[in-house]
Amino acid sequence: MTRTSVPASFSGGQRLPKRRLQAVLVEQWKHLWRREFVELRRGAGVFGAGWIDEIAQDGTLVWINRTNGLGRSLIHRSDGIEIWRVDSRVHSDRPGS
């Protein structure tokens, strides 16, 4: 399987964190951490990446500061987008609210 991802060094002036060896699908968004680096996927393809900015208390909405100068995006659970944990600095889920 061919894997598309964000460049490993710099993006939009921010240094990207070291990648995990294996990306992990985050099924409950309320367990994401602020400033955690993630990939955005739809189906088998990666279409974006960025840093978590804000998470709704119920985990249905997430604001992401996108890489490559693409700005800030609001993503809703019903949008059909998967969020994958790729940040090697994160070792566990944030406790749910």
Contacts in CASP RR format, 6 or more apart in sequence:
PFRMAT RR
TARGET T0000
AUTHOR 0000-0000-0000
METHOD contacts of the structure
MODEL  1
MTRTSVPASFSGGQRLPKRRLQAVLVEQWKHLWRREFVELRRGAGVFGAG
WIDEIAQDGTLVWINRTNGLGRSLIHRSDGIEIWRVDSRVHSDRPGS
1 44 0 8 1.000
3 46 0 8 1.000
4 45 0 8 1.000
4 46 0 8 1.000
5 19 0 8 1.000
5 39 0 8 1.000
5 46 0 8 1.000
5 49 0 8 1.000
5 86 0 8 1.000
6 16 0 8 1.000
6 39 0 8 1.000
6 46 0 8 1.000
6 48 0 8 1.000
6 49 0 8 1.000
6 50 0 8 1.000
6 67 0 8 1.000
6 68 0 8 1.000
7 16 0 8 1.000
8 16 0 8 1.000
8 19 0 8 1.000
9 15 0 8 1.000
9 16 0 8 1.000
10 16 0 8 1.000
11 49 0 8 1.000
11 67 0 8 1.000
11 68 0 8 1.000
11 69 0 8 1.000
12 67 0 8 1.000
12 68 0 8 1.000
12 69 0 8 1.000
14 51 0 8 1.000
14 67 0 8 1.000
16 37 0 8 1.000
16 67 0 8 1.000
17 37 0 8 1.000
17 87 0 8 1.000
17 88 0 8 1.000
17 89 0 8 1.000
18 88 0 8 1.000
18 89 0 8 1.000
19 86 0 8 1.000
19 87 0 8 1.000
19 88 0 8 1.000
20 85 0 8 1.000
20 86 0 8 1.000
20 87 0 8 1.000
20 88 0 8 1.000
23 39 0 8 1.000
23 84 0 8 1.000
23 85 0 8 1.000
23 86 0 8 1.000
24 84 0 8 1.000
24 85 0 8 1.000
25 82 0 8 1.000
25 83 0 8 1.000
25 84 0 8 1.000
25 85 0 8 1.000
26 32 0 8 1.000
26 38 0 8 1.000
26 83 0 8 1.000
26 84 0 8 1.000
26 85 0 8 1.000
26 93 0 8 1.000
28 59 0 8 1.000
28 93 0 8 1.000
28 96 0 8 1.000
29 55 0 8 1.000
29 59 0 8 1.000
29 60 0 8 1.000
29 62 0 8 1.000
29 77 0 8 1.000
29 83 0 8 1.000
30 55 0 8 1.000
30 56 0 8 1.000
30 57 0 8 1.000
30 58 0 8 1.000
30 59 0 8 1.000
30 94 0 8 1.000
30 96 0 8 1.000
30 97 0 8 1.000
31 93 0 8 1.000
31 94 0 8 1.000
31 95 0 8 1.000
31 96 0 8 1.000
32 38 0 8 1.000
32 52 0 8 1.000
32 55 0 8 1.000
32 62 0 8 1.000
32 83 0 8 1.000
32 85 0 8 1.000
32 94 0 8 1.000
33 52 0 8 1.000
33 90 0 8 1.000
33 94 0 8 1.000
34 52 0 8 1.000
34 53 0 8 1.000
34 54 0 8 1.000
34 55 0 8 1.000
35 51 0 8 1.000
35 52 0 8 1.000
36 51 0 8 1.000
36 52 0 8 1.000
36 85 0 8 1.000
36 87 0 8 1.000
36 89 0 8 1.000
36 90 0 8 1.000
37 49 0 8 1.000
37 50 0 8 1.000
37 51 0 8 1.000
37 86 0 8 1.000
37 87 0 8 1.000
38 49 0 8 1.000
38 50 0 8 1.000
38 51 0 8 1.000
38 52 0 8 1.000
38 64 0 8 1.000
38 83 0 8 1.000
38 84 0 8 1.000
38 85 0 8 1.000
38 86 0 8 1.000
38 87 0 8 1.000
39 46 0 8 1.000
39 48 0 8 1.000
39 49 0 8 1.000
39 50 0 8 1.000
39 83 0 8 1.000
39 84 0 8 1.000
39 86 0 8 1.000
40 46 0 8 1.000
40 47 0 8 1.000
40 48 0 8 1.000
40 49 0 8 1.000
40 50 0 8 1.000
40 64 0 8 1.000
40 75 0 8 1.000
40 81 0 8 1.000
40 82 0 8 1.000
40 83 0 8 1.000
40 84 0 8 1.000
41 47 0 8 1.000
41 81 0 8 1.000
41 82 0 8 1.000
41 83 0 8 1.000
41 84 0 8 1.000
42 80 0 8 1.000
42 81 0 8 1.000
42 82 0 8 1.000
43 82 0 8 1.000
46 84 0 8 1.000
48 66 0 8 1.000
48 67 0 8 1.000
48 70 0 8 1.000
49 66 0 8 1.000
49 67 0 8 1.000
49 86 0 8 1.000
50 64 0 8 1.000
50 65 0 8 1.000
50 66 0 8 1.000
50 67 0 8 1.000
51 64 0 8 1.000
51 65 0 8 1.000
52 62 0 8 1.000
52 63 0 8 1.000
52 64 0 8 1.000
53 63 0 8 1.000
53 64 0 8 1.000
53 65 0 8 1.000
53 72 0 8 1.000
54 62 0 8 1.000
54 63 0 8 1.000
55 61 0 8 1.000
55 62 0 8 1.000
55 63 0 8 1.000
56 62 0 8 1.000
57 97 0 8 1.000
58 97 0 8 1.000
59 77 0 8 1.000
60 76 0 8 1.000
60 77 0 8 1.000
61 74 0 8 1.000
61 75 0 8 1.000
61 76 0 8 1.000
61 77 0 8 1.000
62 74 0 8 1.000
62 75 0 8 1.000
62 83 0 8 1.000
63 72 0 8 1.000
63 73 0 8 1.000
63 74 0 8 1.000
63 75 0 8 1.000
64 72 0 8 1.000
64 73 0 8 1.000
64 75 0 8 1.000
65 71 0 8 1.000
65 72 0 8 1.000
66 72 0 8 1.000
66 73 0 8 1.000
75 81 0 8 1.000
75 83 0 8 1.000
END
